Amino acid sequence: MIRKIIKIDEEKCNGCGACAAACHEGAIEMVNGKARLTREDYCDGLGDCLPACPVDAISFEEREAPAYDEAAVLAAKTKKKDALPCGCPGTHAKAIKKRDSIPTPTPITAPVSQLSQWPVQIKLVPVNAPYFEGANLLIAADCTAYAYANFHNEFIRNRITLIGCPKLDEGDYAEKLTAILKNNEIKSVTVVRM
């Protein structure tokens, strides 16, 4: 079918990714540092991506293209939403392995992170993450690490860290924290607040 669809000039594209972020349908992806229309059937032809482009590398054209498939777009959005809690690869639960030979930082050496797991945000951490079993748990207001310079060595070291801000984050942490404590063998809990 002949229809209005976007066209990306890869010569002009500076690879900023603003158009991919602006495309609500997921039709644009970054490929080798350039924006590319990867799913013509996801492009609705409305052009939310046009004003996002700072170098005017996107325009409309009328040409042969598959019809816009709203059902496929909705299915892809649902699949993506179910894959990661916030769409961020950083939400995958993982332990961070440390080398035994890393010395404790002194004033003349670069500081070494003491973080042993990821994610740390209370709202993103899985309730049954394997690192909770037998853990010494640290629950901290996210601002505390910025306010106290030796936070890693005095609080994070040898603890599983959870952070949040009850004033800025939406929702209540009580249910999530209760589930973590109930479903895991937690050895100790340390709370740090401002």
Contact map, one row per residue, 1 for C-alpha under 8 A:
11100000000000000000000000000000000000000000000000000000000000111110000000000000000000000000000000000000000000000000000000000000000000000000000000000000000000000000000000000000000000000000000000
11110000000000000000000000000000000000000000000000000000000001111000000000000000000000000000000000000000000000000000000000000000000000000000000000000000000000000000000000000000000000000000000000
11111000000000000000000000000000000000000000000000000000000001111010000000000000000000000000000000000000000000000000000000000000000000000000000000000000000000000000000000000000000000000000000000
01111100000000000000000000000000000000000000100000000000000111100000000000000000000000000000000000000000000000000000000000000000000000000000000000000000000000000000000000000000000000000000000000
00111110000000000000000000000000000000010011100000000000000111101000000000000000000000000000000000000000000000000000000000000000000000000000000000000000000000000000000000000000000000000000000000
00011111000000000000000000000000000010000010101000000000011110000000000000000000000000000000000000000000000000000000000000000000000000000000000000000000000000000000000000000000000000000000000000
00001111100000000000000000000000000010000000000000000000011110000000000000000000000000000000000000000000000000000000000000000000000000000000000000000000000000000000000000000000000000000000000000
00000111110010000000000000000000001110000000000000000000111000000000000000000000000000000000000000000000000000000000000000000000000000000000000000000000000000000000000000000000000000000000000000
00000011111110000000000000000000000000000000000000000000110000000000000000000000000000000000000000000000000000000000000000000000000000000000000000000000000000000000000000000000000000000000000000
00000001111110000000000000000000011100000000000000000000100000000000000000000000000000000000000000000000000000000000000000000000000000000000000000000000000000000000000000000000000000000000000000
00000000111110000000000000000000000000000000000000000000100000000000000000000000000000000000000000000000000000000000000000000000000000000000000000000000000000000000000000000000000000000000000000
00000000111111000000000000000000000000000000000000000011100000000000000000000000000000000000000000000000000000000000000000000000000000000000000000000000000000000000000000000000000000000000000000
00000001111111110000000000000000011000000000000000000010100000000000000000000000000000000000000000000000000000000000000000000000000000000000000000000000000000000000000000000000000000000000000000
00000000000111110000000000000000010000000000000000000010000000000000000000000000000000000000000000000000000000000000000000000000000000000000000000000000000000000000000000000000000000000000000000
00000000000011111000000000000100111000000000000000000000000000000000000000000000000000000000000000000000000000000000000000000000000000000000000000000000000000000000000000000000000000000000000000
00000000000011111100000000000000000000000000000000000000000000000000000000000000000000000000000000000000000000000000000000000000000000000000000000000000000000000000000000000000000000000000000000
00000000000000111111100000000100011000000000000000000000000000000000000000000000000000000000000000000000000000000000000000000000000000000000000000000000000000000000000000000000000000000000000000
00000000000000011111110000000000000000000000000010011000000000000000000000000000000000000000000000000000000000000000000000000000000000000000000000000000000000000000000000000000000000000000000000
00000000000000001111111000010000001000000000000111011000000000000000000000000000000000000000000000000000000000000000000000000000000000000000000000000000000000000000000000000000000000000000000000
00000000000000001111111001111100001000000000000010000000000000000000000000000000000000000000000000000000000000000000000000000000000000000000000000000000000000000000000000000000000000000000000000
00000000000000001111111100000000000000000000000000000000000000000000000000000000000000000000000000000000000000000000000000000000000000000000000000000000000000000000000000000000000000000000000000
00000000000000000111111100000000000000000000000110010000000000000000000000000000000000000000000000000000000000000000000000000000000000000000000000000000000000000000000000000000000000000000000000
00000000000000000011111111110000000000000000000110000000000000000000000000000000000000000000000000000000000000000000000000000000000000000000000000000000000000000000000000000000000000000000000000
00000000000000000000111111000000000000000000000100000000000000000000000000000000000000000000000000000000000000000000000000000000000000000000000000000000000000000000000000000000000000000000000000
00000000000000000000001111100000000000000111000000000000000000000000000010001000000000000000000000000000000000000000000000000000000000000000000000000000000000000000000000000000000000000000000000
00000000000000000001001111111000000000100110000000000000000000000000000010000000000000000000000000000000000000000000000000000000000000000000000000000000000000000000000000000000000000000000000000
00000000000000000001001011111000000011111110000000000000000000000000000000000000000000000000000000000000000000000000000000000000000000000000000000000000000000000000000000000000000000000000000000
00000000000000000011001001111100001111100000000000000000000000000000000000000000000000000000000000000000000000000000000000000000000000000000000000000000000000000000000000000000000000000000000000
00000000000000000001000001111110001111000000000000000000000000000000000000000000000000000000000000000000000000000000000000000000000000000000000000000000000000000000000000000000000000000000000000
00000000000000101001000000011111111100000000000000000000000000000000000000000000000000000000000000000000000000000000000000000000000000000000000000000000000000000000000000000000000000000000000000
00000000000000000000000000001111111100000000000000000000000000000000000000000000000000000000000000000000000000000000000000000000000000000000000000000000000000000000000000000000000000000000000000
00000000000000000000000000000111110000000000000000000000000000000000000000000000000000000000000000000000000000000000000000000000000000000000000000000000000000000000000000000000000000000000000000
00000000000000100000000000000111111000000000000000000000000000000000000000000000000000000000000000000000000000000000000000000000000000000000000000000000000000000000000000000000000000000000000000
00000000010011101000000000000111111100000000000000000000000000000000000000000000000000000000000000000000000000000000000000000000000000000000000000000000000000000000000000000000000000000000000000
00000001010010101011000000011110111110000000000000000000000000000000000000000000000000000000000000000000000000000000000000000000000000000000000000000000000000000000000000000000000000000000000000
00000001010000000000000000011110011111000000000000000000000000000000000000000000000000000000000000000000000000000000000000000000000000000000000000000000000000000000000000000000000000000000000000
00000111000000000000000000111000001111110000000000000000000000000000000000000000000000000000000000000000000000000000000000000000000000000000000000000000000000000000000000000000000000000000000000
00000000000000000000000000111000000111110000000000000000000000000000000000000000000000000000000000000000000000000000000000000000000000000000000000000000000000000000000000000000000000000000000000
00000000000000000000000001110000000011111110000000000000000000000000000000000000000000000000000000000000000000000000000000000000000000000000000000000000000000000000000000000000000000000000000000
00001000000000000000000000100000000011111110000000000000000000001101000000000000000000000000000000000000000000000000000000000000000000000000000000000000000000000000000000000000000000000000000000
00000000000000000000000000100000000000111111000000000000000000001111100000000000000000000000000000000000000000000000000000000000000000000000000000000000000000000000000000000000000000000000000000
00000000000000000000000011100000000000111111000000000000000000000001110110000000000000000000000000000000000000000000000000000000000000000000000000000000000000000000000000000000000000000000000000
00001100000000000000000011100000000000111111110000000000000000000001000000000000000000000000000000000000000000000000000000000000000000000000000000000000000000000000000000000000000000000000000000
00001000000000000000000010000000000000001111111000000000000000000001000000000000000000000000000000000000000000000000000000000000000000000000000000000000000000000000000000000000000000000000000000
00011100000000000000000000000000000000000011111000000000000100000000000000000000000000000000000000000000000000000000000000000000000000000000000000000000000000000000000000000000000000000000000000
00000000000000000000000000000000000000000011111100000000000000000000000000000000000000000000000000000000000000000000000000000000000000000000000000000000000000000000000000000000000000000000000000
00000100000000000000000000000000000000000001111111100000000100000000000000000000000000000000000000000000000000000000000000000000000000000000000000000000000000000000000000000000000000000000000000
00000000000000000010011100000000000000000000011111110000000000000000000000000000000000000000000000000000000000000000000000000000000000000000000000000000000000000000000000000000000000000000000000
00000000000000000111011000000000000000000000001111111000010000000000000000000000000000000000000000000000000000000000000000000000000000000000000000000000000000000000000000000000000000000000000000
00000000000000000010000000000000000000000000001111111001011000000000000000000000000000000000000000000000000000000000000000000000000000000000000000000000000000000000000000000000000000000000000000
00000000000000000000000000000000000000000000001111111100000000000000000000000000000000000000000000000000000000000000000000000000000000000000000000000000000000000000000000000000000000000000000000
00000000000000000110010000000000000000000000000111111100000000000000000000000000000000000000000000000000000000000000000000000000000000000000000000000000000000000000000000000000000000000000000000
00000000000000000110000000000000000000000000000011111111110000000000000000000000000000000000000000000000000000000000000000000000000000000000000000000000000000000000000000000000000000000000000000
00000000000000000000000000000000000000000000000000111111100000000000000000000000000000000000000000000000000000000000000000000000000000000000000000000000000000000000000000000000000000000000000000
00000000000111000000000000000000000000000000000000001111100000000000000000000000000000000000000000000000000000000000000000000000000000000000000000000000000000000000000000000000000000000000000000
00000000000100000000000000000000000000000000000001001111111000000000000000000000000000000000000000000000000000000000000000000000000000000000000000000000000000000000000000000000000000000000000000
00000001111110000000000000000000000000000000000000001111111000000000000000000000000000000000000000000000000000000000000000000000000000000000000000000000000000000000000000000000000000000000000000
00000111100000000000000000000000000000000000000011001001111100000000000000000000000000000000000000000000000000000000000000000000000000000000000000000000000000000000000000000000000000000000000000
00000111000000000000000000000000000000000000000001000001111110000000000000000000000000000000000000000000000000000000000000000000000000000000000000000000000000000000000000000000000000000000000000
00011110000000000000000000000000000000000000101000000000011111000000000000000000000000000000000000000000000000000000000000000000000000000000000000000000000000000000000000000000000000000000000000
00011110000000000000000000000000000000000000000000000000001111100000000000000000000000000000000000000000000000000000000000000000000000000000000000000000000000000000000000000000000000000000000000
01111000000000000000000000000000000000000000000000000000000111110000000000000000000000000000000000000000000000000000000000000000000000000000000000000000000000000000000000000000000000000000000000
11111000000000000000000000000000000000000000000000000000000011111000000000000000000000000000000000000000000000000000000000000000000000000000000000000000000000000000000000000000000000000000000000
11100000000000000000000000000000000000000000000000000000000001111100000000000000000000000000000000000000000000000000000000000000000000000000000000000000000000000000000000000000000000000000000000
11101000000000000000000000000000000000011000000000000000000000111110000000000000000000000000000000000000000000000000000000000000000000000000000000000000000000000000000000000000000000000000000000
10000000000000000000000000000000000000011000000000000000000000011111000000000000000000000000000000000000000000000000000000000000000000000000000000000000000000000000000000000000000000000000000000
10100000000000000000000000000000000000001000000000000000000000001111100000000000000000000000000000000000000000000000000000000000000000000000000000000000000000000000000000000000000000000000000000
00000000000000000000000000000000000000011111000000000000000000000111110000000000000000000000000000000000000000000000000000000000000000000000000000000000000000000000000000000000000000000000000000
00000000000000000000000000000000000000001100000000000000000000000011111110000000000000000000000000000000000000000000000000000000000000000000000000000000000000000000000000000000000000000000000000
00000000000000000000000000000000000000000100000000000000000000000001111111000000000000000000000000000000000000000000000000000000000000000000000000000000000000000000000000000000000000000000000000
00000000000000000000000000000000000000000000000000000000000000000000111111100000000000000000000000000000000000000000000000000000000000000000000000000000000000000000000000000000000000000000000000
00000000000000000000000000000000000000000100000000000000000000000000111111110000000000000000000000000000000000000000000000000000000000000000000000000000000000000000000000000000000000000000000000
00000000000000000000000011000000000000000100000000000000000000000000111111111000000000000000000000000000000000000000000000000000000000000000000000000000000000000000000000000000000000000000000000
00000000000000000000000000000000000000000000000000000000000000000000011111111100000000000000000000000000000000000000000000000000000000000000000000000000000000000000000000000000000000000000000000
00000000000000000000000000000000000000000000000000000000000000000000001111111110000000000000000000000000000000000000000000000000000000000000000000000000000000000000000000000000000000000000000000
00000000000000000000000000000000000000000000000000000000000000000000000111111111000000000000000000000000000000000000000000000000000000000000000000000000000000000000000000000000000000000000000000
00000000000000000000000010000000000000000000000000000000000000000000000011111111100000000000000000000000000000000000000000000000000000000000000000000000000000000000000000000000000000000000000000
00000000000000000000000000000000000000000000000000000000000000000000000001111111110000000000000000000000000000000000000000000000000000000000000000000000000000000000000000000000000000000000000000
00000000000000000000000000000000000000000000000000000000000000000000000000111111111000000000000000000000000000000000000000000000000000000000000000000000000000000000000000000000000000000000000000
00000000000000000000000000000000000000000000000000000000000000000000000000011111111100100000000000000000000000000000000000000000000000000000000000000000000000000000000000000000000000000000000000
00000000000000000000000000000000000000000000000000000000000000000000000000001111111111100000000000000000000000000000000000000000000000000000000000000000000000000000000000000000000000000000000000
00000000000000000000000000000000000000000000000000000000000000000000000000000111111110000000000000000000000000000000000000000000000000000000000000000000000000000000000000000000000000000000000000
00000000000000000000000000000000000000000000000000000000000000000000000000000011111110100000000000000000000000000000000000000000000000000000000000000000000000000000000000000000000000000000000000
00000000000000000000000000000000000000000000000000000000000000000000000000000001111111111011000000000000000000000000000000000000000000000000000000000000000000000000000000000000000000000000000000
00000000000000000000000000000000000000000000000000000000000000000000000000000000111111110010000000000000000000000000000000010000000000000000000000000000000000000000000000000000000000000000000000
00000000000000000000000000000000000000000000000000000000000000000000000000000000100111110010000000000000000000000000000000010000000000000000000000000000000000000000000000000000000000000000000000
00000000000000000000000000000000000000000000000000000000000000000000000000000001101111111000000000000000000000000000000000000000000000000000000000000000000000000000000000000000000000000000000000
00000000000000000000000000000000000000000000000000000000000000000000000000000000000111111110000000000000000000000000000000000000000000000000000000000000000000000000000000000000000000000000000000
00000000000000000000000000000000000000000000000000000000000000000000000000000000000100111111000000000000000000000000000000000000000000000000000000000000000000000000000000000000000000000000000000
00000000000000000000000000000000000000000000000000000000000000000000000000000000000000011111000000000000000000000000011000000000000000000000000000000000000000000000000000000000000000000000000000
00000000000000000000000000000000000000000000000000000000000000000000000000000000000111011111100000000000000000000000011000011000000000000000000000000000000000000000000000000000000000000000000000
00000000000000000000000000000000000000000000000000000000000000000000000000000000000100001111110000000000000000000000011000000000000000000000000000000000000000000000000000000000000000000000000000
00000000000000000000000000000000000000000000000000000000000000000000000000000000000000000011111000000000000000000000111000001100100000000000000000000000000000000000000000000000000000000000000000
00000000000000000000000000000000000000000000000000000000000000000000000000000000000000000001111100000000000000000000111000000000000000000000000000000000000000000000000000000000000000000000000000
00000000000000000000000000000000000000000000000000000000000000000000000000000000000000000000111110000000000000000001110000000000001000000000000000000000000000000000000000000000000000000000000000
00000000000000000000000000000000000000000000000000000000000000000000000000000000000000000000011111000000000000000011110000000000000000000000000000000000000000000000000000000000000000000000000000
00000000000000000000000000000000000000000000000000000000000000000000000000000000000000000000001111100000000000000001000000000000000000000000000000000000000000000000000000000000000000000000000000
00000000000000000000000000000000000000000000000000000000000000000000000000000000000000000000000111110100000000000001000000000000000000000000000000000000000000000000000000000000000000000000000000
00000000000000000000000000000000000000000000000000000000000000000000000000000000000000000000000011111100000000000000000000000000000000000000000000000000000000000000000000000000000000000000000000
00000000000000000000000000000000000000000000000000000000000000000000000000000000000000000000000001111100000000000000000000000000000000000000000000000000000000000000000000000000000000000000000000
00000000000000000000000000000000000000000000000000000000000000000000000000000000000000000000000000111110000000000000000000000000000000000000000000000000000000000000000000000000000000000000000000
00000000000000000000000000000000000000000000000000000000000000000000000000000000000000000000000001111111000000010000000000000000000000000000000000000000000000000000000000000000000000000000000000
00000000000000000000000000000000000000000000000000000000000000000000000000000000000000000000000000001111100000000000000000000000000000000000000000000000000000000000000000000000000000000000000000
00000000000000000000000000000000000000000000000000000000000000000000000000000000000000000000000000000111110000110000000000000000000000000000000000000000000000000000000000000000000000000000000000
00000000000000000000000000000000000000000000000000000000000000000000000000000000000000000000000000000011111111110000000000000000000000000000000000000000000000000000000000000000000000000000000000
00000000000000000000000000000000000000000000000000000000000000000000000000000000000000000000000000000001111111100000000000000000000000000000000000000000000000000000000000000000000000000000000000
00000000000000000000000000000000000000000000000000000000000000000000000000000000000000000000000000000000111111000000000000000000000000000000000000000000000000000000000000000000000000000000000000
00000000000000000000000000000000000000000000000000000000000000000000000000000000000000000000000000000000111111000000000000000000000000000000000000000000000000000000000000000000000000000000000000
00000000000000000000000000000000000000000000000000000000000000000000000000000000000000000000000000000000111111100000000000000000000000000000000000000000000000000000000000000000000000000000000000
00000000000000000000000000000000000000000000000000000000000000000000000000000000000000000000000000000000111111110000000000000000000000000000000000000000000000000000000000000000000000000000000000
00000000000000000000000000000000000000000000000000000000000000000000000000000000000000000000000000000001110011111000000000000000000000000000000000000000000000000000000000000000000000000000000000
00000000000000000000000000000000000000000000000000000000000000000000000000000000000000000000000000000101100001111100000000000000000000000000000000000000000000000000000000000000000000000000000000
00000000000000000000000000000000000000000000000000000000000000000000000000000000000000000000000000000000000000111110000000000000000000000000000000000001000000000000000000000000000000000000000000
00000000000000000000000000000000000000000000000000000000000000000000000000000000000000000000000000000000000000011111000000000000000000000000000000000001100111000000000000000000000000000000000000
00000000000000000000000000000000000000000000000000000000000000000000000000000000000000000000000100000000000000001111100000000000000000000000000000000001000110111000000000000000000000000000000000
00000000000000000000000000000000000000000000000000000000000000000000000000000000000000000000001111000000000000000111110000000000000000000000000000000000000001111000000000000000000000000000000000
00000000000000000000000000000000000000000000000000000000000000000000000000000000000000000000111100000000000000000011111100000000001000000000000000000000000000011000000000000000000000000000000000
00000000000000000000000000000000000000000000000000000000000000000000000000000000000000000111111100000000000000000001111100001000000000000000000000000000000000000000000000000000000000000000000000
00000000000000000000000000000000000000000000000000000000000000000000000000000000000000000111110000000000000000000000111110011000000000000000000000000000000000000000000000000000000000000000000000
00000000000000000000000000000000000000000000000000000000000000000000000000000000000000000000000000000000000000000000111111011000000000000000000000000000000000001110000000000000000000000000000000
00000000000000000000000000000000000000000000000000000000000000000000000000000000000000000000000000000000000000000000001111111000000000000000000000000000000000000111000000000000000000000000000000
00000000000000000000000000000000000000000000000000000000000000000000000000000000000000000000000000000000000000000000000111111000000000000000000000000000000000000111000000001001100000000000000000
00000000000000000000000000000000000000000000000000000000000000000000000000000000000000000000000000000000000000000000000011111000000000000000000000000000000000000001000000001001000000000000000000
00000000000000000000000000000000000000000000000000000000000000000000000000000000000011000010000000000000000000000000001111111100000000000000000000000000000000000000000000000000000000000000000000
00000000000000000000000000000000000000000000000000000000000000000000000000000000000000000010100000000000000000000000011111111110100000000000000000000000000000000100000000000000000000000000000000
00000000000000000000000000000000000000000000000000000000000000000000000000000000000000000000100000000000000000000000000000011111100000000000000000000000000000000000000000000000000000000000000000
00000000000000000000000000000000000000000000000000000000000000000000000000000000000000000000000000000000000000000000000000001111100000000000000000000000000000000000000000000001001100100000000000
00000000000000000000000000000000000000000000000000000000000000000000000000000000000000000000000000000000000000000000000000000111110100000000000000000000000000000000000000000000000100110000000000
00000000000000000000000000000000000000000000000000000000000000000000000000000000000000000000100000000000000000000000000000001111111110000000000000000000000000000000000000000000000000000000000000
00000000000000000000000000000000000000000000000000000000000000000000000000000000000000000000000000000000000000000000000000000001111110000000000000000000000000000000000000000000000000000000000000
00000000000000000000000000000000000000000000000000000000000000000000000000000000000000000000001000000000000000000000100000000000111111100000000000000000000000010000000000000000000000000000000000
00000000000000000000000000000000000000000000000000000000000000000000000000000000000000000000000000000000000000000000000000000001111111101000000000000000000000010000000000000000000100011100000000
00000000000000000000000000000000000000000000000000000000000000000000000000000000000000000000000000000000000000000000000000000000111111100000000000000000000000000000000000000000000000011100000000
00000000000000000000000000000000000000000000000000000000000000000000000000000000000000000000000000000000000000000000000000000000001111110000000000000000000000000000000000000000000000011110000000
00000000000000000000000000000000000000000000000000000000000000000000000000000000000000000000000000000000000000000000000000000000001111111000000000000000000000110000000000000000000000001111000000
00000000000000000000000000000000000000000000000000000000000000000000000000000000000000000000000000000000000000000000000000000000000001111100000000000000000001110000000000000000000000000111110000
00000000000000000000000000000000000000000000000000000000000000000000000000000000000000000000000000000000000000000000000000000000000100111110000000000000000000111100000000000000000000000111110000
00000000000000000000000000000000000000000000000000000000000000000000000000000000000000000000000000000000000000000000000000000000000000011111000000000000001100111100000000000000000000000000111100
00000000000000000000000000000000000000000000000000000000000000000000000000000000000000000000000000000000000000000000000000000000000000001111100000000000000000001110000000000000000000000000111100
00000000000000000000000000000000000000000000000000000000000000000000000000000000000000000000000000000000000000000000000000000000000000000111110100000000000000001111000000000000000000000000001110
00000000000000000000000000000000000000000000000000000000000000000000000000000000000000000000000000000000000000000000000000000000000000000011111100000000000000000011110000000000000000000000000111
00000000000000000000000000000000000000000000000000000000000000000000000000000000000000000000000000000000000000000000000000000000000000000001111111000000000000000011100000000000000000000000000000
00000000000000000000000000000000000000000000000000000000000000000000000000000000000000000000000000000000000000000000000000000000000000000000111111100000000000000000100000000000000000000000000001
00000000000000000000000000000000000000000000000000000000000000000000000000000000000000000000000000000000000000000000000000000000000000000001111111110010000000000000000000000000000000000000000111
00000000000000000000000000000000000000000000000000000000000000000000000000000000000000000000000000000000000000000000000000000000000000000000011111111011000000000000000000000000000000000000000000
00000000000000000000000000000000000000000000000000000000000000000000000000000000000000000000000000000000000000000000000000000000000000000000011111111000000000000000000000000000000000000000000000
00000000000000000000000000000000000000000000000000000000000000000000000000000000000000000000000000000000000000000000000000000000000000000000001111111000000000000000000000000000000000000000000000
00000000000000000000000000000000000000000000000000000000000000000000000000000000000000000000000000000000000000000000000000000000000000000000000111111110000000000000000000000000000000000000000000
00000000000000000000000000000000000000000000000000000000000000000000000000000000000000000000000000000000000000000000000000000000000000000000000011111110000000000000000000000000000000000000000000
00000000000000000000000000000000000000000000000000000000000000000000000000000000000000000000000000000000000000000000000000000000000000000000000000011111110000000000000000000000000000000000000000
00000000000000000000000000000000000000000000000000000000000000000000000000000000000000000000000000000000000000000000000000000000000000000000000110011111111100000000000000000000000000000000000000
00000000000000000000000000000000000000000000000000000000000000000000000000000000000000000000000000000000000000001110000000000000000000000000000010000111111110000000000000000000000000000000000000
00000000000000000000000000000000000000000000000000000000000000000000000000000000000000000000000000000000000000000100000000000000000000000000000000000111111110000000000000000000000000000000000000
00000000000000000000000000000000000000000000000000000000000000000000000000000000000000000000000000000000000000000000000000000000000000000000000000000111111110000000000000000000000000000000000000
00000000000000000000000000000000000000000000000000000000000000000000000000000000000000000000000000000000000000000000000000000000000000000100000000000011111110100000000000000000000000000000000000
00000000000000000000000000000000000000000000000000000000000000000000000000000000000000000000000000000000000000000110000000000000000000000100000000000011111111111000000000000000000000000000000000
00000000000000000000000000000000000000000000000000000000000000000000000000000000000000000000000000000000000000000110000000000000000000000000000000000001111111100000000000000000000000000000000000
00000000000000000000000000000000000000000000000000000000000000000000000000000000000000000000000000000000000000000101000000000000000000010000000000000000000111110000000000000000000000000000000000
00000000000000000000000000000000000000000000000000000000000000000000000000000000000000000000000000000000000000000011000000000000000000111100000000000000001111111000000000000000000000000000000000
00000000000000000000000000000000000000000000000000000000000000000000000000000000000000000000000000000000000000000011100000000000001100111100000000000000000101111100000000000000000000000000000000
00000000000000000000000000000000000000000000000000000000000000000000000000000000000000000000000000000000000000000011100100000000000000001111000000000000000100111110000000000000000000000000000000
00000000000000000000000000000000000000000000000000000000000000000000000000000000000000000000000000000000000000000000000111001000000000001111000000000000000000011111000000000000000000000000000000
00000000000000000000000000000000000000000000000000000000000000000000000000000000000000000000000000000000000000000000000111000000000000000011110000000000000000001111100000000000000000000000000000
00000000000000000000000000000000000000000000000000000000000000000000000000000000000000000000000000000000000000000000000011100000000000000001110000000000000000000111110010000000000000000000000000
00000000000000000000000000000000000000000000000000000000000000000000000000000000000000000000000000000000000000000000000000000000000000000000111000000000000000000011111110000000000000000000000000
00000000000000000000000000000000000000000000000000000000000000000000000000000000000000000000000000000000000000000000000000000000000000000000100000000000000000000001111111111000000000000000000000
00000000000000000000000000000000000000000000000000000000000000000000000000000000000000000000000000000000000000000000000000000000000000000000000000000000000000000000111110000000000000000000000000
00000000000000000000000000000000000000000000000000000000000000000000000000000000000000000000000000000000000000000000000000000000000000000000000000000000000000000000111111000000000000000000000000
00000000000000000000000000000000000000000000000000000000000000000000000000000000000000000000000000000000000000000000000000000000000000000000000000000000000000000001111111100000000000000000000000
00000000000000000000000000000000000000000000000000000000000000000000000000000000000000000000000000000000000000000000000000000000000000000000000000000000000000000000010111110000000000000000000000
00000000000000000000000000000000000000000000000000000000000000000000000000000000000000000000000000000000000000000000000000000000000000000000000000000000000000000000010011111000000000000000000000
00000000000000000000000000000000000000000000000000000000000000000000000000000000000000000000000000000000000000000000000000000000000000000000000000000000000000000000010001111110000000000000000000
00000000000000000000000000000000000000000000000000000000000000000000000000000000000000000000000000000000000000000000000001100000000000000000000000000000000000000000010000111111100000000000000000
00000000000000000000000000000000000000000000000000000000000000000000000000000000000000000000000000000000000000000000000000000000000000000000000000000000000000000000000000011111110000000000000000
00000000000000000000000000000000000000000000000000000000000000000000000000000000000000000000000000000000000000000000000000000000000000000000000000000000000000000000000000011111111000000000000000
00000000000000000000000000000000000000000000000000000000000000000000000000000000000000000000000000000000000000000000000001100010000000000000000000000000000000000000000000001111111100000000000000
00000000000000000000000000000000000000000000000000000000000000000000000000000000000000000000000000000000000000000000000001000000000000000000000000000000000000000000000000001111111110000000000000
00000000000000000000000000000000000000000000000000000000000000000000000000000000000000000000000000000000000000000000000000000000000000000000000000000000000000000000000000000111111111000000000000
00000000000000000000000000000000000000000000000000000000000000000000000000000000000000000000000000000000000000000000000000000010000000000000000000000000000000000000000000000011111111100000000000
00000000000000000000000000000000000000000000000000000000000000000000000000000000000000000000000000000000000000000000000000000011000100000000000000000000000000000000000000000001111111110000000000
00000000000000000000000000000000000000000000000000000000000000000000000000000000000000000000000000000000000000000000000000000000000000000000000000000000000000000000000000000000111111111100000000
00000000000000000000000000000000000000000000000000000000000000000000000000000000000000000000000000000000000000000000000000000000000000000000000000000000000000000000000000000000011111111000000000
00000000000000000000000000000000000000000000000000000000000000000000000000000000000000000000000000000000000000000000000000000011000000000000000000000000000000000000000000000000001111111000000000
00000000000000000000000000000000000000000000000000000000000000000000000000000000000000000000000000000000000000000000000000000001000111000000000000000000000000000000000000000000000111111100000000
00000000000000000000000000000000000000000000000000000000000000000000000000000000000000000000000000000000000000000000000000000000000111100000000000000000000000000000000000000000000011111110000000
00000000000000000000000000000000000000000000000000000000000000000000000000000000000000000000000000000000000000000000000000000000000111111000000000000000000000000000000000000000000010011111100000
00000000000000000000000000000000000000000000000000000000000000000000000000000000000000000000000000000000000000000000000000000000000001111000000000000000000000000000000000000000000000001111100000
00000000000000000000000000000000000000000000000000000000000000000000000000000000000000000000000000000000000000000000000000000000000000111000000000000000000000000000000000000000000000000111110000
00000000000000000000000000000000000000000000000000000000000000000000000000000000000000000000000000000000000000000000000000000000000000011110000000000000000000000000000000000000000000000111111000
00000000000000000000000000000000000000000000000000000000000000000000000000000000000000000000000000000000000000000000000000000000000000011110000000000000000000000000000000000000000000000001111100
00000000000000000000000000000000000000000000000000000000000000000000000000000000000000000000000000000000000000000000000000000000000000000111000000000000000000000000000000000000000000000000111110
00000000000000000000000000000000000000000000000000000000000000000000000000000000000000000000000000000000000000000000000000000000000000000111100100000000000000000000000000000000000000000000011111
00000000000000000000000000000000000000000000000000000000000000000000000000000000000000000000000000000000000000000000000000000000000000000001100100000000000000000000000000000000000000000000001111
00000000000000000000000000000000000000000000000000000000000000000000000000000000000000000000000000000000000000000000000000000000000000000000101100000000000000000000000000000000000000000000000111
